[in-house]
Amino acid sequence: MADESPDSDFPDPKGMQKWLEDEIRDIMKAAELRTRDAARFVGRYSSGEISREEAAQLSYEYANRWGDDALRGVFHSKGMTDEEILARIDEARSPDFVERLLRKRHDNPDKKRQ
């Protein structure tokens, strides 16, 4: 049952539907732009249009723009269940994630990513 309290800052069901529409639109636009951005520089590098150094620079710019991982905290999702992916994303968003990751890397310098 929906809470109809006028004192709540949380949107009503209609407001949540609007939020969901906006969220889906923004996610789809981000995926489109991210995919186009990656395909552009990889295609140019693969065809020999740009050098390794130029590709490295474009890859660096891509990572700065979009982040290192499409699914934050999930470095290789192949074979993972949706639940496992969501758990990794939640873990990566936890406040102490970076500290724990750095500690793991310090304790085991042979592994770049955990």
N, C-alpha and C positions, 0 to 999 in steps of 0.2 A: 504494500500500500504506500503510495507516495505521500511524503510529508508536505502538507500544504501550509506550513507555518510561514507567515509573512516576514518573520524576523530572521529567517535563514538567509545566509549569503549564498548558499548553494542554489544553482539554477533549478527551475521547475522542469518537468519532463520535456516540455517544448524547447526550453533553452538548452537542455542536454542534447536533444536531437539536432539542434542547430550547431552545437559544439562538435558533435560527431561528424556532421557533414563537412564542416570547416577542417577538422582534423584529417579526414580521409582525403580531401582535396589537397591539403598541404603535404601530406605524406606522399601522395602520388606525384605531385610536382617535384618534390625533393628527389624521389627515385628517378624520375625522368631526367632531371638535370644532372644528377650524380652519374647515371649511366652514360649519358651523352658526353659528359666531361671525361670520364675514364676511357670510353671508346675512342674519343678524338685523339688523345695523346698516344694511346696504345696502337691505334691504327697508323698514325704518322710514324711511330717508331718501327713498327713491324714492316712498313712499306719502304723503310730506308729514307724517309723524308727528313727525319731529324736524327741527330747523333745520340749516342748513349748518354752523354752528359746532359743534352737538352731533355731527353726523356726523364732522366733522374731529377732534373729541376722541375719539370712538369709534374712528376710523381710527388715530389715534395710539396708543391703548391696544392695539388689535389688533396693530400693528407691534411694540410693546414686548413683547407676549406671544409672538407667533409669529415675529418677524423680518420683515425687509423683503421677502424673496423666498421663495417656496415651494421653489424649487430654488436654493440658495445659489450666487451667482455667475452665474446665468442669468437675465437680465432679460426676455428674450423668446425662448421656446423654439420658437415656431411655425416650422416648416420645418427645425428642427435635427434631426440624427440623434441616436440614443441615445448614440453615441460622442462626438459633439460636446458634448452635455449633460454627460456624465460627465467629460470633459476640463475643462470650465468649473468644475464642482463641485470637482474635484481642485485646480485652480488657486486657487479661492477659499479652499480650506482650507489652502493653503500658508502658512507662517509670514510671508512677506514680502508677501502679497497686499494688505493694507491700505496698506502703505507704497507699493507700486507704483500702486495705485488713486489714492491721494492725490497722488502725483507726476504721474500722467496728468491729473488734474483741475486741478492747479496749472499744468501746461504748456499745457493747453487749457481755459480756464475756460468756454468756450461749451458744453462737453459735460458734463452732470451725471453721466451713467453711461456707462461704456465697455463 
